Amino acid sequence: MAKTGLLITSSLSRVSAVLQAARKHVFKTLYIQIEPKNTNIQTIPVYCSAINRIYASSSVHCGHLDVRVLITNLRGHRVQKLSEQVDVLMFDSAVPQSEASLLAEGLRAPSVVQLEQLENVPDMGVFEEIDPTDSHRMYDNVVLGGTFDRLHMGHKILLSNAVLRTKKRLVVGVTDANMVKSKKLPELILPVDQRIQDVTNFLRDIDHSLRYEVVPIADPFGPTATDPDMDLIVVSQETLRGGEKVNELRQKSNLNTLDVYCIKMLEVEPDVTDKEVKISSSNQRMDMLGTRLRDPELKPHLERRPYLIGLVGGIASGKSIMCERLKRFGAAVIDCDKLAHSVYEPGTECFNALKSHFGSGIVGSDGRIDRKVLGSIVFNNKEKLEELNGIVWPELLKTVKEKVSEIRQSGKHQVVVIEAAVLIKAGWQREVHEVWSLIIPPEEAEKRLQERNNLTEQEAKMRIESQLSNQTVVQHSNVVFSSLWSYEFTEKQAVRAWEMLTKHLEAEMTSKI
């Protein structure tokens, strides 16, 4: 199977069958080139419906592939260098050997494939479904905007429709970090520079003949508020009102009113009730929960078994319930909060060190450390808190290692989950094979804390603000979960992660053998 393929299609009426045949030959990127009836530039928008149909069908049959429908050739230009080297050239209908060889040579494609199993699928000719309400007009300067996080089929439809209607210049506004804070799971959104690069790469791939300006925007209007050289704004159904607002703003500034082209977004049947009924970046980020965001680093200083997972997360994020799930799946769980109590016991090294450092006044009448007294010393005193952590954390880690050793000797568990809220702050990432985390929005954490611990809004807010941010937690995590939605959806995330881990451990054992 090839990494990247280019499909030359002249029969879009049977696109579903063609895609199902093509996906057997490619595992990463699938370029699709439509062979049009003519190359008159004024008829390019006629192919909007056809391209939309390809992407819609791709979302069903090629969801694992990066599908890109080329437009350059529809303008009568030759498709030149693509961002990915084409490994296999595919045709959905018979072409002369000489023509196929010539195309393969131009693209330096080492393999040519005539797609099979299409004999029983009727060929109705080139598919050119035309929207009777569409004027198919083209404009010199076109603009659109969005988050464009991890380009999906909906993004590709939006961008392709904009390209099809552009004669010269296409401006794309990409929302910056401040504008995505209200989105679902904003911590998983790629940096704006990466999103700009991805959009630019996609646009240059599908049509290298236009001029592109892909820019970050810090407000909903971006360059549409000031640029007089704009003619058309492309919007989706959910952003139609935003397009209308743009024109209201331009009228106040005595700028020309933009024509508005609205695209119907792809609808899907969500696999869980918590998702939106459309292809969206929010759904895509929700699908990332329970998957590997980044591969774990090799840590040869750690024993291969048991496999150690550090589980982190803020207050009220759902760590305890997640631990119960993982225990049910077969993991051993070490609760560092409970283990920390033993570190403070009279007669331990930690007890003696704390008494020596903070004074005998922290010891209560029962001979144990009075946590309230100790807390009052370090509360709102960063220096004192660091001194406390400098004493407690090394002793706690030593105790954790002892517990891991006991589990290893018992031979009963292949996986140990170390629930440690302090893991990242304490720098224990080197002590586990990978880090899993739970995140929820700060406002949800505050709400849960008020209900669970009977705290005031201000008290809950202070506790949340004293923690590491979700962004920091995600940056140090291999796998991320969120308990923001239903119990069933969080369970699904856990199952997904455990199945992934099981396969990883099995593959590791096979490679060892």
MOJOZI-V869330 format. One record per backbone hydrogen bond with DSSP energy under -0.5 kcal/mol. NH is the residue of the N-H (numbers start at 1). CO is the residue of the C=O. E is the energy in kcal/mol with one decimal. If there is no record, write none. Layout:
nh->NH co->CO e->E
nh->NH co->CO e->E
//
This chain:
nh->2 co->25 e->-2.6
nh->5 co->29 e->-2.4
nh->6 co->88 e->-2.3
nh->7 co->31 e->-3.2
nh->8 co->6 e->-0.6
nh->8 co->90 e->-3.2
nh->9 co->7 e->-0.7
nh->9 co->33 e->-2.6
nh->13 co->125 e->-0.9
nh->14 co->11 e->-1.4
nh->15 co->12 e->-1.3
nh->18 co->14 e->-2.0
nh->19 co->15 e->-2.7
nh->20 co->16 e->-2.1
nh->21 co->17 e->-1.7
nh->22 co->18 e->-2.5
nh->23 co->19 e->-2.4
nh->24 co->21 e->-0.8
nh->25 co->22 e->-2.1
nh->27 co->2 e->-1.9
nh->28 co->3 e->-1.3
nh->29 co->3 e->-2.0
nh->30 co->66 e->-2.1
nh->31 co->5 e->-3.1
nh->31 co->29 e->-0.5
nh->32 co->68 e->-2.5
nh->33 co->7 e->-3.3
nh->34 co->32 e->-0.5
nh->34 co->70 e->-0.5
nh->35 co->9 e->-2.5
nh->36 co->34 e->-0.9
nh->43 co->40 e->-2.1
nh->44 co->41 e->-1.3
nh->46 co->43 e->-1.8
nh->47 co->44 e->-2.4
nh->48 co->45 e->-1.9
nh->51 co->47 e->-2.8
nh->52 co->48 e->-2.9
nh->53 co->49 e->-2.2
nh->54 co->50 e->-2.0
nh->55 co->51 e->-2.4
nh->56 co->52 e->-2.6
nh->57 co->53 e->-2.5
nh->58 co->54 e->-2.5
nh->59 co->55 e->-1.9
nh->60 co->56 e->-0.6
nh->60 co->57 e->-0.7
nh->61 co->57 e->-2.7
nh->62 co->58 e->-2.7
nh->65 co->62 e->-2.1
nh->66 co->28 e->-3.1
nh->67 co->65 e->-1.1
nh->68 co->30 e->-2.3
nh->70 co->32 e->-2.9
nh->70 co->68 e->-0.6
nh->71 co->206 e->-3.9
nh->72 co->206 e->-2.1
nh->74 co->71 e->-1.2
nh->75 co->71 e->-0.8
nh->75 co->72 e->-1.3
nh->76 co->73 e->-1.5
nh->77 co->72 e->-1.6
nh->80 co->78 e->-0.5
nh->87 co->4 e->-2.3
nh->88 co->4 e->-1.3
nh->89 co->111 e->-2.8
nh->90 co->6 e->-3.3
nh->90 co->88 e->-0.5
nh->91 co->113 e->-2.0
nh->92 co->8 e->-1.5
nh->100 co->96 e->-2.3
nh->101 co->97 e->-2.6
nh->102 co->98 e->-2.1
nh->103 co->99 e->-2.3
nh->104 co->100 e->-2.5
nh->105 co->101 e->-2.4
nh->106 co->102 e->-2.1
nh->107 co->103 e->-1.8
nh->108 co->104 e->-0.6
nh->108 co->105 e->-0.6
nh->109 co->104 e->-2.5
nh->110 co->108 e->-0.6
nh->111 co->87 e->-0.8
nh->113 co->89 e->-3.1
nh->115 co->91 e->-2.6
nh->115 co->113 e->-0.7
nh->121 co->118 e->-1.3
nh->122 co->120 e->-0.7
nh->124 co->122 e->-0.7
nh->128 co->126 e->-0.7
nh->132 co->130 e->-0.7
nh->134 co->131 e->-1.8
nh->139 co->165 e->-3.1
nh->142 co->169 e->-2.4
nh->143 co->232 e->-2.4
nh->144 co->171 e->-1.8
nh->146 co->173 e->-2.0
nh->150 co->148 e->-0.6
nh->156 co->152 e->-2.3
nh->157 co->153 e->-2.2
nh->158 co->154 e->-2.1
nh->159 co->155 e->-3.0
nh->160 co->156 e->-2.4
nh->161 co->157 e->-2.4
nh->162 co->158 e->-1.6
nh->163 co->159 e->-2.4
nh->164 co->160 e->-2.6
nh->165 co->161 e->-0.9
nh->165 co->162 e->-0.6
nh->166 co->163 e->-1.6
nh->167 co->139 e->-3.3
nh->168 co->139 e->-0.6
nh->168 co->140 e->-1.2
nh->169 co->140 e->-2.9
nh->170 co->211 e->-2.7
nh->171 co->142 e->-2.9
nh->172 co->213 e->-2.6
nh->173 co->144 e->-2.5
nh->174 co->215 e->-3.0
nh->175 co->146 e->-1.8
nh->175 co->173 e->-0.5
nh->176 co->217 e->-2.3
nh->179 co->176 e->-1.1
nh->180 co->176 e->-0.6
nh->180 co->177 e->-0.9
nh->183 co->180 e->-1.6
nh->186 co->183 e->-0.8
nh->188 co->185 e->-1.9
nh->189 co->186 e->-1.4
nh->195 co->191 e->-2.1
nh->196 co->192 e->-2.5
nh->197 co->193 e->-2.1
nh->198 co->194 e->-2.4
nh->199 co->195 e->-2.4
nh->200 co->196 e->-2.5
nh->201 co->197 e->-2.5
nh->202 co->198 e->-2.2
nh->203 co->199 e->-2.6
nh->204 co->200 e->-2.5
nh->205 co->201 e->-1.7
nh->206 co->202 e->-2.3
nh->207 co->203 e->-2.2
nh->210 co->207 e->-0.7
nh->211 co->168 e->-2.8
nh->212 co->210 e->-0.5
nh->213 co->170 e->-2.4
nh->215 co->172 e->-2.6
nh->215 co->213 e->-0.7
nh->217 co->174 e->-2.2
nh->224 co->221 e->-1.7
nh->225 co->222 e->-1.4
nh->226 co->223 e->-1.1
nh->227 co->223 e->-2.7
nh->228 co->226 e->-0.7
nh->230 co->228 e->-1.2
nh->231 co->141 e->-2.1
nh->232 co->141 e->-1.6
nh->233 co->259 e->-2.8
nh->234 co->143 e->-2.4
nh->235 co->261 e->-2.8
nh->237 co->263 e->-1.2
nh->239 co->236 e->-0.8
nh->240 co->237 e->-0.9
nh->243 co->239 e->-1.6
nh->244 co->240 e->-1.8
nh->245 co->241 e->-2.1
nh->246 co->242 e->-1.9
nh->247 co->243 e->-1.5
nh->248 co->244 e->-1.8
nh->249 co->245 e->-2.3
nh->250 co->246 e->-2.5
nh->251 co->247 e->-2.3
nh->252 co->248 e->-1.5
nh->253 co->249 e->-1.2
nh->254 co->251 e->-1.3
nh->255 co->250 e->-3.3
nh->259 co->231 e->-2.5
nh->261 co->233 e->-2.4
nh->262 co->260 e->-0.5
nh->263 co->235 e->-2.5
nh->270 co->268 e->-0.8
nh->275 co->272 e->-1.5
nh->278 co->276 e->-0.6
nh->279 co->266 e->-2.0
nh->280 co->278 e->-0.6
nh->284 co->280 e->-1.9
nh->285 co->281 e->-2.6
nh->286 co->282 e->-2.2
nh->287 co->283 e->-1.9
nh->288 co->284 e->-0.7
nh->288 co->285 e->-0.7
nh->289 co->285 e->-0.6
nh->289 co->286 e->-0.9
nh->290 co->480 e->-2.4
nh->291 co->288 e->-2.0
nh->293 co->291 e->-0.7
nh->293 co->478 e->-3.2
nh->294 co->478 e->-1.0
nh->302 co->299 e->-2.2
nh->307 co->414 e->-3.4
nh->309 co->307 e->-0.5
nh->309 co->416 e->-2.8
nh->310 co->434 e->-2.5
nh->311 co->309 e->-0.6
nh->311 co->418 e->-2.5
nh->312 co->310 e->-0.6
nh->312 co->436 e->-2.4
nh->314 co->438 e->-0.7
nh->317 co->314 e->-1.5
nh->322 co->318 e->-2.0
nh->323 co->319 e->-2.5
nh->324 co->320 e->-1.9
nh->325 co->321 e->-1.9
nh->326 co->322 e->-2.5
nh->327 co->323 e->-2.3
nh->328 co->324 e->-1.9
nh->329 co->325 e->-1.8
nh->330 co->326 e->-0.8
nh->330 co->327 e->-0.6
nh->331 co->326 e->-2.6
nh->332 co->415 e->-2.5
nh->334 co->417 e->-3.0
nh->335 co->333 e->-0.6
nh->336 co->334 e->-0.9
nh->336 co->419 e->-2.4
nh->339 co->335 e->-2.3
nh->340 co->336 e->-2.1
nh->341 co->337 e->-0.7
nh->341 co->338 e->-0.8
nh->342 co->338 e->-0.7
nh->342 co->339 e->-0.7
nh->343 co->339 e->-1.0
nh->344 co->340 e->-1.0
nh->344 co->341 e->-0.6
nh->345 co->342 e->-1.0
nh->348 co->345 e->-1.8
nh->351 co->343 e->-0.5
nh->352 co->348 e->-2.2
nh->353 co->349 e->-2.3
nh->354 co->350 e->-2.7
nh->355 co->351 e->-2.4
nh->356 co->352 e->-2.2
nh->357 co->353 e->-2.2
nh->358 co->354 e->-3.1
nh->359 co->355 e->-1.3
nh->362 co->359 e->-1.5
nh->363 co->360 e->-1.8
nh->364 co->362 e->-0.5
nh->364 co->368 e->-3.4
nh->367 co->364 e->-1.9
nh->370 co->362 e->-3.6
nh->371 co->369 e->-1.0
nh->374 co->370 e->-2.4
nh->375 co->371 e->-2.8
nh->376 co->372 e->-2.0
nh->377 co->373 e->-1.1
nh->378 co->374 e->-1.7
nh->379 co->375 e->-2.2
nh->381 co->378 e->-2.1
nh->385 co->381 e->-2.5
nh->386 co->382 e->-2.2
nh->387 co->383 e->-1.7
nh->388 co->384 e->-2.3
nh->389 co->385 e->-2.7
nh->390 co->386 e->-2.2
nh->391 co->387 e->-0.9
nh->391 co->388 e->-0.9
nh->392 co->388 e->-2.7
nh->393 co->389 e->-2.3
nh->395 co->391 e->-0.8
nh->396 co->392 e->-2.5
nh->397 co->393 e->-2.8
nh->398 co->394 e->-1.9
nh->399 co->395 e->-1.8
nh->400 co->396 e->-2.4
nh->401 co->397 e->-2.5
nh->402 co->398 e->-1.6
nh->403 co->399 e->-2.0
nh->404 co->400 e->-2.5
nh->405 co->401 e->-2.3
nh->406 co->402 e->-1.9
nh->407 co->403 e->-2.2
nh->408 co->404 e->-2.5
nh->409 co->405 e->-2.3
nh->410 co->406 e->-1.6
nh->411 co->407 e->-1.4
nh->412 co->407 e->-0.6
nh->416 co->307 e->-2.9
nh->417 co->332 e->-3.4
nh->418 co->309 e->-3.4
nh->418 co->416 e->-0.6
nh->419 co->334 e->-2.3
nh->419 co->417 e->-0.8
nh->420 co->311 e->-2.0
nh->420 co->418 e->-0.9
nh->423 co->420 e->-1.6
nh->426 co->422 e->-3.3
nh->427 co->423 e->-0.6
nh->427 co->424 e->-0.8
nh->428 co->423 e->-2.7
nh->430 co->427 e->-0.5
nh->431 co->428 e->-2.2
nh->432 co->429 e->-1.2
nh->433 co->308 e->-1.7
nh->434 co->308 e->-1.4
nh->436 co->310 e->-2.9
nh->437 co->479 e->-2.0
nh->438 co->312 e->-1.7
nh->439 co->481 e->-2.1
nh->444 co->441 e->-0.7
nh->445 co->441 e->-2.1
nh->446 co->442 e->-2.5
nh->447 co->443 e->-1.8
nh->448 co->444 e->-2.4
nh->449 co->445 e->-2.5
nh->450 co->446 e->-2.3
nh->451 co->447 e->-1.9
nh->452 co->448 e->-3.1
nh->453 co->449 e->-2.8
nh->454 co->450 e->-0.7
nh->455 co->449 e->-0.6
nh->460 co->456 e->-2.5
nh->461 co->457 e->-2.3
nh->462 co->458 e->-2.3
nh->463 co->459 e->-1.8
nh->464 co->460 e->-2.2
nh->465 co->461 e->-2.4
nh->466 co->462 e->-1.1
nh->467 co->464 e->-1.4
nh->473 co->469 e->-2.2
nh->474 co->470 e->-2.8
nh->475 co->471 e->-1.9
nh->476 co->472 e->-1.0
nh->476 co->473 e->-0.7
nh->477 co->474 e->-1.6
nh->478 co->435 e->-3.0
nh->479 co->435 e->-1.6
nh->480 co->291 e->-0.6
nh->481 co->437 e->-2.9
nh->490 co->486 e->-1.9
nh->491 co->487 e->-2.4
nh->492 co->488 e->-2.0
nh->493 co->489 e->-1.7
nh->494 co->490 e->-2.1
nh->495 co->491 e->-2.6
nh->496 co->492 e->-2.3
nh->497 co->493 e->-2.3
nh->498 co->494 e->-2.5
nh->499 co->495 e->-2.6
nh->500 co->496 e->-2.0
nh->501 co->497 e->-2.5
nh->502 co->498 e->-2.7
nh->503 co->499 e->-2.1
nh->504 co->500 e->-2.1
nh->505 co->501 e->-2.7
nh->506 co->502 e->-2.4
nh->507 co->503 e->-2.5
nh->508 co->504 e->-2.0
nh->509 co->505 e->-2.1
nh->510 co->506 e->-2.2
nh->511 co->507 e->-2.4
nh->512 co->508 e->-1.5
nh->513 co->509 e->-1.8
//
